[in-house]
Amino acid sequence: MNQCDSCAYYYYDEDYEEYICEANMDEDDYSRLVSSNYKGCQYYRNGDEYAVVRHQI
């Protein structure tokens, strides 16, 4: 499982019939993201809405 699978910005687009990242980034950010020098996605946001609740229990 890669990091995108659990990201809140990753969704299935029925028009393109594939998963798409909906994070708001420009071309420079995208090129850094796909390059080998960039280790993680700075736009990643956990899509699990209940993670905070489980943490508080």
Secondary structure as the mmCIF struct_conf table of DSSP 4:
data_model
#
loop_
_struct_conf.conf_type_id
_struct_conf.id
_struct_conf.beg_label_comp_id
_struct_conf.beg_label_asym_id
_struct_conf.beg_label_seq_id
_struct_conf.end_label_comp_id
_struct_conf.end_label_asym_id
_struct_conf.end_label_seq_id
HELX_RH_3T_P HELX_RH_3T_P1 GLN A 3 SER A 6
STRN STRN1 CYS A 7 CYS A 7
TURN_TY1_P TURN_TY1_P1 ALA A 8 TYR A 9
STRN STRN2 TYR A 10 ASP A 13
TURN_TY1_P TURN_TY1_P2 GLU A 14 GLU A 17
STRN STRN3 GLU A 18 CYS A 21
HELX_RH_AL_P HELX_RH_AL_P1 GLU A 27 VAL A 34
BEND BEND1 SER A 35 SER A 35
TURN_TY1_P TURN_TY1_P3 SER A 36 ASN A 37
BEND BEND2 GLY A 40 GLY A 40
TURN_TY1_P TURN_TY1_P4 GLN A 42 TYR A 43
STRN STRN4 ASN A 46 ASN A 46
TURN_TY1_P TURN_TY1_P5 GLU A 49 TYR A 50
HELX_RH_AL_P HELX_RH_AL_P2 ALA A 51 GLN A 56
#
